[in-house]
Amino acid sequence: MKIYRSFLKILAISVAIATLTVLVHVSSARRQKPNESANREDAYRANNLGVALMEQFNYKKAAESFRRALEIDPKLNLARINLSIALYNVPDLPGSQKEAQTVIAASSDAPQPFYIQGLIAKSQNRSDEALAAFQHVIKLDPNDVGANINMGQIYAQQRKYPEAIASFNVALAAEPYNGTALYNLGTALMRSNKRDEGQRVITRFTELRQRGSGTTLGQGYLEQGRYADAVASTGAEPELVDLPPQPPAEHLGGRSADGPDGDVPDPLRPRVRRPRPPGAPLRRKVSFRRRALHGHARGGCL
């Protein structure tokens, strides 16, 4: 009987210790969660400050801000992509290449690191590597203007005029007022013995340039293509937003409230532009610089 009572006492003590241990761990986790959330927001804030500095063409300070974001959250691919873009513009091509390769090793869904690799290879006359990088961008976003123009220019240098013409036509279908695509298309047509058609395209280019209403692809930041622009946090990343429970898919016609796949929009992935409903008001865009410098953000993140 005494042995039985002793066994019950030992069992009760063991249960009490186990219960206290669980409570301590739960309490510790609850204390750590706000800190982790604050650190995550600090990382996104540092990233967005870097984007604002990029718009001011202060590439070195922007790179420092992106590095600060990565010190806070080493897994923040958004900041590492932006660091690669900033280093490309410093310029620090080996550093930019290294950061782009790190992003690709972690995830191959973002077109930005492939695009930056293509720009680096093209600037160093490594045409085959540049083509491979831009072709990867095309797989992710077939209608990207920058990737198609860069591919067309490389094909033209290699005298592969049918391929060059096809690439420039894709770029023009997406952006009919792009002067770089028009000029290069006209030149490629004339060099492929299609002088009349090429001359008509060059005439369109001249008219566009005289009106001053065209866009161009250039060497400077914000002129290199959309995937060479630094990306700011949208504030809708899963790490920053506590999503309410979603209704069953059948109540939404087979789609979730956030997107076709039920996930939160990813600022790094190509987006399909949807037509604005008739009568819907236009939304005013706020520059990343103003948001970052003034600190207006939902949930503490810029």
HELIX and SHEET records of a PDB file:
HELIX    1   1 LYS A    2  GLU A   55  1                                  54    
HELIX    2   2 TYR A   59  ILE A   72  1                                  14    
HELIX    3   3 ASN A   77  ASN A   89  1                                  13    
HELIX    4   4 LEU A   93  ALA A  106  1                                  14    
HELIX    5   5 PRO A  111  SER A  123  1                                  13    
HELIX    6   6 SER A  127  LEU A  140  1                                  14    
HELIX    7   7 VAL A  145  GLN A  157  1                                  13    
HELIX    8   8 TYR A  161  ALA A  174  1                                  14    
HELIX    9   9 GLY A  179  ARG A  191  1                                  13    
HELIX   10  10 ARG A  195  ARG A  211  1                                  17    
HELIX   11  11 ARG A  226  ALA A  228  5                                   3    
HELIX   12  12 ALA A  249  LEU A  252  5                                   4    
HELIX   13  13 PHE A  288  HIS A  294  1                                   7    
END                                                                             
